[in-house]
Amino acid sequence: MTTIRLRKARAEDLDALVNLEFAVFPGDRISRRSWRNLLKSPSALVTVATVGDVVAGCTVVLLNKRTAIARLYSIAVAPHARKQGVARLLLDVATLAVAEAGACLLRLETRFDNLDAQRLFIHLGFKPFKRIPGYYEDGAEAVRYQRMISDDEIHAPPESKSCHLN
């Protein structure tokens, strides 16, 4: 059985994260410069999944202090690590991190034709709510999903953000 470990990304993961982007996405990639900024940003939660010493996947969650809505900006799993539960673990940890940060809703976008990802999102409680034509650089449509963070997942103190949505 493969042991998958999750941890906060570090500056020394930069090359592995850039390489993962190129291995997973044919376009719409996060640039090296953007990765560097994300790794330093207090509003970005970057988590890596490792198998042994190899980065097998990552998530980027963006938080905004002015809203109770968090955004799953990116999730990537290396081709060699797929179908091993990496994406599910990354999403579970992202959801808990969002709850601990006081957000009440997690949103994301995915390509209309990424059916495996859509099945996983739906299985984990995400609901589609909008389609965006021409979202990706190749003109592909995106499907937006969102998931309410349940009361038992929210560990933030009561004085944290309100969970009312507009």
C-alpha positions as CSV (number, residue, x, y, z in Angstrom):
1,M,0.0,0.0,0.0
2,T,1.2,3.5,-0.9
3,T,1.7,6.0,1.9
4,I,0.5,9.5,1.0
5,R,1.7,12.3,3.3
6,L,0.2,15.8,3.2
7,R,2.1,18.9,4.3
8,K,2.2,22.6,3.8
9,A,4.2,23.5,0.7
10,R,7.6,25.0,1.2
11,A,9.8,27.2,-1.0
12,E,12.0,24.2,-1.8
13,D,8.9,22.6,-3.5
14,L,8.9,25.3,-6.2
15,D,10.5,23.2,-8.9
16,A,8.3,20.2,-8.1
17,L,5.2,22.3,-8.3
18,V,6.2,23.8,-11.6
19,N,7.0,20.4,-13.0
20,L,3.6,19.0,-11.7
21,E,1.8,21.8,-13.5
22,F,3.4,20.8,-16.8
23,A,2.8,17.1,-16.2
24,V,-0.9,17.7,-15.5
25,F,-2.2,20.7,-17.4
26,P,-1.8,21.3,-21.2
27,G,-2.6,25.0,-20.7
28,D,-3.8,27.5,-18.1
29,R,-0.7,26.7,-15.9
30,I,0.4,28.5,-12.8
31,S,3.7,30.2,-13.7
32,R,6.9,29.8,-11.7
33,R,6.5,33.5,-10.6
34,S,2.9,32.9,-9.5
35,W,4.0,29.8,-7.6
36,R,6.6,31.8,-5.8
37,N,4.0,34.4,-4.9
38,L,1.5,31.8,-3.8
39,L,4.1,30.1,-1.5
40,K,4.7,33.4,0.2
41,S,1.1,34.7,0.4
42,P,-0.7,34.6,3.7
43,S,-4.0,34.3,1.9
44,A,-2.9,31.2,0.0
45,L,-2.9,27.7,1.5
46,V,-0.7,25.5,-0.6
47,T,-0.7,21.8,0.4
48,V,1.4,19.1,-1.2
49,A,0.9,15.4,-1.2
50,T,4.0,13.3,-1.3
51,V,4.6,9.6,-1.9
52,G,8.1,9.0,-0.6
53,D,10.1,12.1,-1.4
54,V,8.1,12.8,-4.6
55,V,5.4,15.5,-4.9
56,A,2.4,13.6,-6.1
57,G,-0.2,16.3,-5.9
58,C,-1.1,19.7,-4.6
59,T,-3.9,22.1,-3.8
60,V,-4.0,25.9,-3.7
61,V,-6.8,27.4,-1.7
62,L,-7.3,31.2,-1.7
63,L,-8.8,32.9,1.3
64,N,-10.2,36.4,1.5
65,K,-10.5,38.1,4.9
66,R,-13.5,40.2,3.6
67,T,-15.6,37.2,2.7
68,A,-16.7,33.8,4.1
69,I,-16.1,32.2,0.6
70,A,-12.8,30.4,-0.1
71,R,-11.7,29.3,-3.6
72,L,-10.0,26.1,-4.5
73,Y,-7.7,27.8,-7.1
74,S,-6.0,24.6,-8.2
75,I,-5.8,20.9,-7.6
76,A,-3.3,18.7,-9.4
77,V,-2.4,15.0,-9.1
78,A,0.6,13.6,-11.0
79,P,-0.4,11.0,-13.6
80,H,1.5,8.3,-11.8
81,A,-0.4,9.0,-8.5
82,R,-3.9,9.0,-9.8
83,K,-6.6,6.5,-8.6
84,Q,-4.8,6.2,-5.2
85,G,-6.9,8.6,-3.2
86,V,-4.5,11.6,-3.5
87,A,-7.1,14.0,-4.8
88,R,-9.7,13.0,-2.1
89,L,-7.1,13.5,0.7
90,L,-6.1,16.9,-0.7
91,L,-9.7,18.0,-0.9
92,D,-10.5,16.7,2.6
93,V,-7.6,18.7,4.0
94,A,-8.5,21.8,2.0
95,T,-12.0,21.6,3.3
96,L,-10.8,21.4,6.9
97,A,-8.3,24.2,6.4
98,V,-11.1,26.4,4.9
99,A,-13.3,25.6,7.9
100,E,-10.6,26.4,10.4
101,A,-10.0,29.7,8.6
102,G,-13.7,30.6,9.2
103,A,-15.0,30.3,5.6
104,C,-18.4,28.8,5.1
105,L,-18.3,28.0,1.4
106,L,-15.7,26.5,-0.8
107,R,-15.9,27.2,-4.6
108,L,-14.0,25.9,-7.6
109,E,-14.0,25.7,-11.4
110,T,-13.3,22.7,-13.6
111,R,-13.3,22.1,-17.3
112,F,-16.7,20.9,-18.6
113,D,-15.0,17.8,-20.0
114,N,-13.1,16.8,-16.8
115,L,-15.7,14.2,-15.8
116,D,-13.5,12.3,-13.3
117,A,-12.9,15.5,-11.3
118,Q,-16.6,16.4,-11.5
119,R,-17.6,12.9,-10.2
120,L,-15.2,13.4,-7.2
121,F,-16.4,16.9,-6.5
122,I,-20.1,15.7,-6.4
123,H,-19.1,12.7,-4.3
124,L,-17.5,15.1,-1.8
125,G,-20.7,17.2,-1.6
126,F,-19.9,19.9,-4.2
127,K,-22.9,21.1,-6.2
128,P,-22.6,22.7,-9.7
129,F,-24.1,26.1,-9.9
130,K,-22.9,27.9,-13.0
131,R,-21.3,27.4,-16.4
132,I,-18.8,29.9,-17.8
133,P,-18.3,29.8,-21.6
134,G,-14.8,30.4,-22.9
135,Y,-13.2,30.3,-19.4
136,Y,-10.0,28.4,-20.3
137,E,-7.3,29.7,-22.7
138,D,-8.4,27.1,-25.3
139,G,-12.0,28.4,-25.2
140,A,-13.3,25.5,-23.1
141,E,-16.2,26.1,-20.8
142,A,-15.9,25.8,-17.0
143,V,-18.4,24.4,-14.6
144,R,-18.4,26.1,-11.2
145,Y,-19.0,24.1,-8.1
146,Q,-19.5,25.0,-4.4
147,R,-19.8,23.2,-1.2
148,M,-21.1,24.5,2.1
149,I,-18.9,23.9,5.1
150,S,-21.0,22.1,7.6
151,D,-21.3,23.3,11.2
152,D,-19.4,20.2,12.5
153,E,-16.5,21.1,10.2
154,I,-16.3,24.7,11.3
155,H,-13.8,25.0,14.2
156,A,-13.5,28.8,14.0
157,P,-14.6,30.8,17.1
158,P,-18.1,32.3,17.0
159,E,-16.7,35.8,16.5
160,S,-15.3,34.8,13.1
161,K,-16.9,35.6,9.8
162,S,-20.6,35.4,9.2
163,C,-21.8,32.5,7.1
164,H,-24.5,34.5,5.3
165,L,-24.1,34.4,1.6
166,N,-25.3,37.0,-0.9
